[in-house]
Amino acid sequence: MSETLPIYVVGAGLGGVAAALGLARKGWSVRIIEATPELGVIGYGIQLGPNVFPMFRRLGVEEAVLKHAHFPPNILMLDALSAKDIVRIPTGERFLDRFKDPYVVIHRVDLHGVLLDAARAMPNVEILPSTEFASYENRADRVLINTTDGRQFEAAAVIGADGLGSAVRRQMVGEETPRPIGYVAHRTIVPMDQVSGDVGVDDVILWGGPGFHIVQYPLRNRSLFNIVAVFQTENIYERADEETYRRVLMETYASAHPRMIEMLKTMDLKRRWVIADRDPIRGWSDGRVALLGDAAHPTLQTFAQGACMAIEDAVVLAECIELSNGDFASAFKTYERARCLRTARIILESRHIWEFYHLRGIAAEVRNEACARQSEDDFFRCLAWIWDGVRPPKAVG
Ligand SMILES: Cc1cc2nc3c(=O)[nH]c(=O)nc-3n(C[C@H](O)[C@H](O)[C@H](O)COP(=O)(O)OP(=O)(O)OC[C@H]3O[C@@H](n4cnc5c(N)ncnc54)[C@H](O)[C@@H]3O)c2cc1C
């Protein structure tokens, strides 16, 4: 019976839509249920490592993604106090020779749009907005999905791609809250002509300072400028007006380089994100239900890889389901084996490098001196485990 039923994906984020597209391209009927009424309307910039491009090729969207991408000439980490280089990774010819694919930045709305357009173009994908997952019931030959407004759907299998606060995960592994780390983020996109001062607009730049950082890069053909300000605070859940947030921001970044202060002045402070991850776990599936993306392995954004991991998951999962001839429980075990340690390493090393970004005093000086001894090839070697990517179980397409 389950063969005639669709696979349901819970959550139309980047991971969910990529999973739906991957499965639909393999002939499955897929329905995505999404809690919000509108899809993909909120978004800031997103960095994409070379590891995600083989996944885009499998999904048939590489060309469309590249059309919207900006190719930064360098990825830099600068000292927030002195503006001196700590890490410089040029992303030109040598990078391409080594990693075969580029490092790009893109507006999240554009990336989401590319994936949604490709999914919507498939006759076997249906998207149901304003449909909030409440619970699942595993049966021998199918899964029942209950929504918060009392509807029930029958699915061959369910992919929980419902993000950091996943309700699918809650039912599967029990109640556990995400792990806040005492940092919050403000994100802004400003028109490029509002960017004053010499802020080096072409590159991806991370300014690392004592208990704070800023990430900056351009978007949409350099017409927009993306700024993320992240800092440590004792009041991570504080909800305040913009004026209060601005005062806190200026106090926190008081020691930062004047180029950073200039950027902070342009920030829209309406919204604040609490930075959190979760400990890595095993057990991403329960019968015909599996977790994907942030629902399975939410990470700090240190390596800018959360969405890349979700998209890798999507492609690997589609391959595993195809290889298992419809035995979902076994497909999900193979998928977890393929993905668990890689994503756990991203979570654990992200925590470690997070500290490295935010060192102060003599520890920061030691970091800077140690990095000054590293060559471009050394940095390539350090990051190769991420950027070399994955080989999904079966090589097709
Ligand atoms: C400040 C910041 C910067 C980042 N920068 C990068 C970067 O540069 N590169 C990168 O690769 N990653 C980055 N990330 C990480 C990335 O944003 C996430 O890892 C990625 O979006 C996860 O995708 P997802 O599809 O798993 O989950 P989400 O994007 O969270 O999508 C989950 C979807 O599920 C829906 N949903 C939730 N609950 C339900 C329910 N009960 N029923 C139905 N639908 C539901 C939500 O509405 C949402 O649409 C960053 C994260 C942060 C916070």
The ligand as an SDF file (V2000), in Angstrom:
LIG
                    3D

 53 58  0  0  0  0  0  0  0  0999 V2000
   22.9180   33.7360   11.6780 C   0  0  0  0  0  0  0  0  0  0  0  0
   22.9400   32.4710   10.8390 C   0  0  0  0  0  0  0  0  0  0  0  0
   23.7270   32.4120    9.7030 C   0  0  0  0  0  0  0  0  0  0  0  0
   23.7960   31.2310    8.9460 C   0  0  0  0  0  0  0  0  0  0  0  0
   24.5950   31.2010    7.8300 N   0  0  0  0  0  0  0  0  0  0  0  0
   24.6800   30.0650    7.1060 C   0  0  0  0  0  0  0  0  0  0  0  0
   25.5080   30.0160    5.9440 C   0  0  0  0  0  0  0  0  0  0  0  0
   26.1510   31.0160    5.5820 O   0  0  0  0  0  0  0  0  0  0  0  0
   25.5940   28.8400    5.2500 N   0  0  0  0  0  0  0  0  0  0  0  0
   24.8880   27.7170    5.6220 C   0  0  0  0  0  0  0  0  0  0  0  0
   24.9940   26.6680    4.9500 O   0  0  0  0  0  0  0  0  0  0  0  0
   24.0720   27.7380    6.7180 N   0  0  0  0  0  0  0  0  0  0  0  0
   23.9620   28.8720    7.4650 C   0  0  0  0  0  0  0  0  0  0  0  0
   23.1400   28.9080    8.5560 N   0  0  0  0  0  0  0  0  0  0  0  0
   22.4000   27.6960    8.9430 C   0  0  0  0  0  0  0  0  0  0  0  0
   21.1410   27.4970    8.0980 C   0  0  0  0  0  0  0  0  0  0  0  0
   20.3470   28.6500    8.1170 O   0  0  0  0  0  0  0  0  0  0  0  0
   20.3280   26.3180    8.6040 C   0  0  0  0  0  0  0  0  0  0  0  0
   21.1670   25.2490    8.9350 O   0  0  0  0  0  0  0  0  0  0  0  0
   19.3400   25.8640    7.5320 C   0  0  0  0  0  0  0  0  0  0  0  0
   18.4690   26.9090    7.1800 O   0  0  0  0  0  0  0  0  0  0  0  0
   18.5470   24.6520    8.0180 C   0  0  0  0  0  0  0  0  0  0  0  0
   17.5880   24.3260    7.0570 O   0  0  0  0  0  0  0  0  0  0  0  0
   16.3850   23.3610    7.4170 P   0  0  0  0  0  0  0  0  0  0  0  0
   15.5960   23.2190    6.1660 O   0  0  0  0  0  0  0  0  0  0  0  0
   16.9030   22.1350    8.0870 O   0  0  0  0  0  0  0  0  0  0  0  0
   15.5570   24.1240    8.5470 O   0  0  0  0  0  0  0  0  0  0  0  0
   14.8060   25.5460    8.4840 P   0  0  0  0  0  0  0  0  0  0  0  0
   15.4030   26.4520    7.5000 O   0  0  0  0  0  0  0  0  0  0  0  0
   14.6880   26.0060    9.8880 O   0  0  0  0  0  0  0  0  0  0  0  0
   13.3520   25.1720    7.9350 O   0  0  0  0  0  0  0  0  0  0  0  0
   12.3910   24.5240    8.7400 C   0  0  0  0  0  0  0  0  0  0  0  0
   11.0170   24.7560    8.1200 C   0  0  0  0  0  0  0  0  0  0  0  0
   10.0710   23.9570    8.8320 O   0  0  0  0  0  0  0  0  0  0  0  0
    8.9280   24.7350    9.1100 C   0  0  0  0  0  0  0  0  0  0  0  0
    8.2730   24.1610   10.3000 N   0  0  0  0  0  0  0  0  0  0  0  0
    8.7020   24.2320   11.5950 C   0  0  0  0  0  0  0  0  0  0  0  0
    7.8730   23.5360   12.3920 N   0  0  0  0  0  0  0  0  0  0  0  0
    6.9150   23.0020   11.5890 C   0  0  0  0  0  0  0  0  0  0  0  0
    5.7690   22.1760   11.8330 C   0  0  0  0  0  0  0  0  0  0  0  0
    5.4540   21.7410   13.0620 N   0  0  0  0  0  0  0  0  0  0  0  0
    4.9910   21.8090   10.7720 N   0  0  0  0  0  0  0  0  0  0  0  0
    5.2960   22.2220    9.5060 C   0  0  0  0  0  0  0  0  0  0  0  0
    6.3670   23.0190    9.2320 N   0  0  0  0  0  0  0  0  0  0  0  0
    7.1620   23.3960   10.2570 C   0  0  0  0  0  0  0  0  0  0  0  0
    9.4650   26.1480    9.3290 C   0  0  0  0  0  0  0  0  0  0  0  0
    8.4490   27.1280    9.1740 O   0  0  0  0  0  0  0  0  0  0  0  0
   10.5370   26.2060    8.2510 C   0  0  0  0  0  0  0  0  0  0  0  0
   10.0110   26.6230    7.0120 O   0  0  0  0  0  0  0  0  0  0  0  0
   23.0510   30.0680    9.3420 C   0  0  0  0  0  0  0  0  0  0  0  0
   22.2340   30.1450   10.4680 C   0  0  0  0  0  0  0  0  0  0  0  0
   22.1850   31.3140   11.2270 C   0  0  0  0  0  0  0  0  0  0  0  0
   21.2980   31.3570   12.4490 C   0  0  0  0  0  0  0  0  0  0  0  0
  1  2  1  0
  2  3  1  0
  2 52  2  0
  3  4  2  0
  4  5  1  0
  4 50  1  0
  5  6  2  0
  6  7  1  0
  6 13  1  0
  7  8  2  0
  7  9  1  0
  9 10  1  0
 10 11  2  0
 10 12  1  0
 12 13  2  0
 13 14  1  0
 14 15  1  0
 14 50  1  0
 15 16  1  0
 16 17  1  0
 16 18  1  0
 18 19  1  0
 18 20  1  0
 20 21  1  0
 20 22  1  0
 22 23  1  0
 23 24  1  0
 24 25  2  0
 24 26  1  0
 24 27  1  0
 27 28  1  0
 28 29  2  0
 28 30  1  0
 28 31  1  0
 31 32  1  0
 32 33  1  0
 33 34  1  0
 33 48  1  0
 34 35  1  0
 35 36  1  0
 35 46  1  0
 36 37  1  0
 36 45  1  0
 37 38  2  0
 38 39  1  0
 39 40  1  0
 39 45  2  0
 40 41  1  0
 40 42  2  0
 42 43  1  0
 43 44  2  0
 44 45  1  0
 46 47  1  0
 46 48  1  0
 48 49  1  0
 50 51  2  0
 51 52  1  0
 52 53  1  0
M  END
$$$$
